[in-house]
Amino acid sequence: MTTVELPITEEQEMLRDTVRAFAHDVLEPQAVEIDRNQRFPLDTFKQLAEMGLLGLPIDEEFEGAGCDTVTMALVIEELAKVCGSTALGVAAHTSLCLSPIDMFGNEDQRSRYVADLASGRKLGAFGLTEPNAGSDAGGTQTTAVRDGDDYVLNGTKIFITNANYADTFIATAVTDREKGTRGGISSFILERGMDGFAINKGDEKLGMRGSDWGELAFADCRVPAANLLGAEGQGFANFMKTLDGGRIGIASLSLGLAEGAFERSLKYAQERVAFGKPIAEQQAISFKLADMATQIEAASHLVRHAAEFKDAGKPFSRQAAMAKLFASEAAMKITFDAIQIHGGYGFTTEYHVERMYRDAKLCTIGEGTSEIQRIVISRDILKS
């Protein structure tokens, strides 16, 4: 193998090889097309559901696969080697919608929503970001006012992955402005078609163009009080825990993009001849390949470390932030160098690396920018 292979179990190896073959046979032939046409590959997600890949961390009693975080990371990595858009859709569905309902939902909520999401009968999305509240999630302006047996939501969420194809949503809203992030924000489970709940198509974007995103608009949207996720006021604490897990997913996605770009670059450099020999033998190129391989190996260990901390039930905020920070920024550097190695061909869509470069940029922004990761890491260091 051209990239690092950390020890895995026989079951994990079998699943990884299955996903790798699926990515090669199904995702790769359509990756350029869905990017060019900004087309969400709905049929592909139906196939992923049939393979049991949309409920990996969920117990089998709720139609999940009962897998650990390491396994989930392996799957996202393999998908992202070929198609970042598909990997992003799977990660958002699983980490940001399905897992929080499974973790924080009561028995009734879990019975109503988890199996449908884990089986892939329904797709999930998570509404946190707003026009004036992104990195500063405490600046949430969407409100939820209790009215009898309902909460009435008003506000807007933007940049929501899977929005136009999701059936189940989690959205955050302010329930007590005076308490702020310490008990003033709550989370709610919403369903497509609720009165006062509109979904609008998102803006055209730089990368991840085969991954759907959109806007959620609430205008006196009535949500049953039974759909409050966790206790009132626990929304901020719960979505911070949700983002910790999600960051391992984005780190895995970043790693996959980096590996995909590296493997294509290595192959090209061994075949492309200039000045009488393959460019891989030119020091300028061989040193780039060396740096790329080193960054990938380091990222691999950081992702595995964070996933193992989570699986062991240890606090893993710092580990997830480090993995996400390093892997996403490494992906940007590696995909940039991949274009450089390919020269003019790297600037075309034929060789895929320009798409990987555009896709990698989102990984330094989504689920907390690199700057936010540094805040998380530094606070944990200073607290320790």
N, C-alpha and C positions, 0 to 999 in steps of 0.2 A: 504494500500500500504506500501511496505517496504522502499520506498524512497520518498523524498519530492515531493509534488504535489502543485505547485504554482497556484494561481487563473488563469483560462483561460476562454474564452468565450465558449458558447455552440457550435458554429461552430468549434472552435479550438479543443474542446473535441471530437467532432464527427470525425474530420480528424485524430487526434491523435489515437483514438481507431481503425480506419480503417487501419492506418499504422502499429499499434501494431499487429493487427491480421495478416496482410500481412507478417510482419517480422517473426511471429511465424510459419505461415503455409508454407511460401515459402523460406524465407532466412535461417531459422534455419536448415532445413534438408540438405541444401547444403553447409553450411558455412565451415565445416571441409574439404569437398571435394575440393571446389574451392581454399582454402588455400593450401592444399596439392599439388594440380596439377597446382597451379598458373594460374587458368583459369578465365578469365574475363567472368562474367555471362551475356552475351549479351541478352539472352532471358528475363532475369530478368529486364534489363533496358528497354526492349520493354514493359513489364508489367507496370513498373514505369511510362513510358510515357503515356500509356493508362489511368493510374490513375491520370494524370495531375501533377505528382510530379517532373517533370524536368523543370518546368517553374513557380514555386510557386510565386516569387516576381514580375513577369511581368504582365503588364496590360492585361485584357481580350481581348482588341482589337488586341493584338499580340499573341493570343492563350495561354496566361498565366493564372494563377489563381488569380492574384491580391492580394496575401497574404502579410502580413507584416513580419518583421524580426523575431518577436516572434514566429510566426507560422512556418517559415522556420526552426528556431532552434529546435522547438518541433519535426519536422519530422526527421531531421538529428539525433537527440538524440534517437528517437525510432528505427531507422534503425541500429544505432551503438550499441544498447544494444545487438543485435544479430549478426551483421556482419559489422565490421569496414570497410572492403574493399568496400562493396556496398555504405555505407554512404560516404566514401571518394570520390568515383566516382561521386556521385550526387552533393556533395559540390563543387568539382572542376569544374564540368560542369556549375553549376549555378552561383557560386560566382566569379569564375576567368575568365570565357569566356562570358557567356550570359549577366551577369549584367553589365560588362564594356561596351559592345556594346550598351546595352540599355541606360546606363548613359552618355557615351561620344560620341556615334555614331551620325552622322548626319541623316537626314530624310531618305536619300537613303540607307544608311548602315543599319538602323534599319528595313526598309522595306524588305531588301534583306536577312537579317540574323536572326533577333530576333524571328520571328514566327517559323521558322524551328527548332531553338534551343529550344524554350520554349515548343513546342509540342513534342519534342523528336524525330522528324523525322531525326534530325542530332544531333550528340554529339559534345561537345566542349572541348577545351584544351587551356592551357595558358603557353607560353614559356618565362620564365624569367631566371631561373637558368642556368649557364654555367659552364664548367670545372673550370674556374678561377674567377667566379663571382656568389656567393651564397648569404651569408649574406651581403656582399659588393656589392649590386646591382648596385652601381655606377661604378663598375669595368667592366661593360658589354663590351665585345669585338666584338660582332656581329655588323656589319656595314650595313648601308643602304645609298646608294649613288643615288641621283636623276639623272635620265637619260631620258630626254624627259617626256613622260607621265607615266613613271615607276620609281620605286625605285629598285635598284639591291642590294639584300641582300647576305651577306657572313658571315658564322659563324655557331656555334653549340649551341644547347640548350639540357640540360640533365635533367633527373628525372622528365619528363613531364607526369603527370597523364592523363590517357585516350588517350595517343598519338597514339597508334596503332589502335584505333577504332573511333577516332574523325574525323569529316569532316571539322570542322571550327576551326581555331586556332588564337590566338592573340600572337604576338611575339614582343619583344622589341629589338631595335637596335640603335646604335649610328649614329646620323645624323650630329652632329657637335662636334668633339672631344674637341675642345677648351672650349666649354661651359659646358661640363661635365653634372652633374645632374641638373644644373640650365639652362635647355633649350637645352641640347645637346643629349637627348635620346627621341626617338619617338616610338610609337606603331603602329603595322600594323595588319590588318585582312588578314589571308591567308586561302587558301582552299587546301584540299588534291588534289594532282595531278598537282599542279602548276609546271612548268618547273624549274628544279634546286632545288626542295624541296623534300628531302628524309626523310623517317621516319624509324628508326631502333629500334629493340627491346631492352629494357633496361636490365640491369644486374639482376641476381637473388637477392632477397632481404630478409631481416630478417622477416618483418611483412607486413601486408596489401598485402598479396601475391595474393589475388583474385582481387586486383585493378591493372589495367594495367598501366605501365609506359614505357617511351621510350626516344629516342633521336631524335631531329629535326636537320637536317643538311641542310644548305643553301649554294649552290654553284652557284653563279651568278643567284640567283633566282629572277626573274622579278615579281614584285608586282605592280599592277596598283596604280598610285598616288591616285586614288579614294578610295583606301583601307587604306589610312592613317587614323588611329583612333584618332580623336581629331586633334588639330593643331600640326604642326611640333614642336618638342621640349617639348611638354607637356607629353610625355610618362612617365617620372619618377614621376611627380606629380600625374598623373592619376593612375599609378599602386600602388602607396603608398595608395591612397584612396581605391583602389580595395582590397589591402591586409588588410586594416582595417576591411572591411566587411567580408572578408574571414576568418579572425581570430575568428569572432563570430561563424562561421561554424565549425572551428576546435575545439573551446571550447565546442560547443554542441556535437561534435563527441566524444571528450574526456569524457564529462559527461556521454554520453550513454555507452561507454566502462566501465567506473567506475561502473555505476549502474548495468550493466549486470553481471559484476564480483561479485559485492556485493550480488545481489539477489541469484546467484548460491551458493555463499559461505554461506549465511544465511541458505538456504535450506539444504545444506550438513551438516552444523554444528548442525542443529536441529535433523538430522537423524542419524548422526554418533555417536556411543556410544564408549566411552573409559573410563576406570577406573570407570565403573559402572553407568555412566550418559552421556547424550548427550554432546558433546564437546562444544556446545554453552553455557553450564552452567559452563564450566571451565573458570576461570578468564582470563587466558592467551588468550583464544579465544574470550570471550565476550568483552574484552577491545579492541581487534582488530576490532571487528564488530562496537563498539561504535565510534572508530576513523574513520572508513570507512564511517559510516553514517553521521558523522559531516562534513567530507570533502566534501561529496556529496551535503549536504545541502548548504554549503558555496559556492561551485561551481555553484549550481543551481541559487542562488541569483546573483552571478556575471554575469553569462550568461544572465539572464533576464534583469539585469540592463543595460548591454551593448546594448542588442537588443532594449530595450525601448528608450534608448538615440538615437539610429540610427533612429528608427521609428518617434521620435519626431523632427527630423531634427537638433539635437544638435551635437556639436563636440563630437566624441566618440572614438578617437584614444586611449586615456588612458584607457577607460573602456574596449575596445576590447582587448587591450594588457594584462590588468589585468586578464580578464576572461580566455584568452587563456593560459597565464602563469600558473595561479593557477589550472585551470581544467586539463591541460595536465600533470602537475607534480603530481597532486592528482591522476590522472588515473594511472600513473606509480606506485605510492605507493600502491594504492588499488588493482591493479591487481597482484602486487608482493605479497601482504598479502593474496590475494585469493588463490594463489598457495600454500602458507604456510599452510593455513587452510585446504586445501584439502590433504596436505601431499603428499605421493607418487602418489596418483591419480591426483593431480594437475599437475604432470609432464607428464601426458599422454594427448593425444588429445581428449579422450572421454568426459572430463568434460569442455572443451572449454576455461578454464581460462588461459592456457599457450598461446593460440592463442591471447587472449585479451591482455595479457602482451606484446607479441611481437608487436601487432598492436599499442598499446599505445605509444610505443617509438617514432614512427613517429610524433606523435602529439607534442612532445617537440622540433621537428626539422622543420617540414614543415610550410610554411608561416611565417617564422621568428623563429629562435631558441629561447629558453628561455632567452639566453643572450641578444638577440636583443629586446625581450619584455621588459627586464629590462632597456635597453637603452631608449626605447620609453617612458616608464613610468617615469624614472628619469628625462629625458629632459623636459617632460610636467610639472612635479612637480617643477623643478627649474625655468622654464619659468613663472609659475604661481606666 
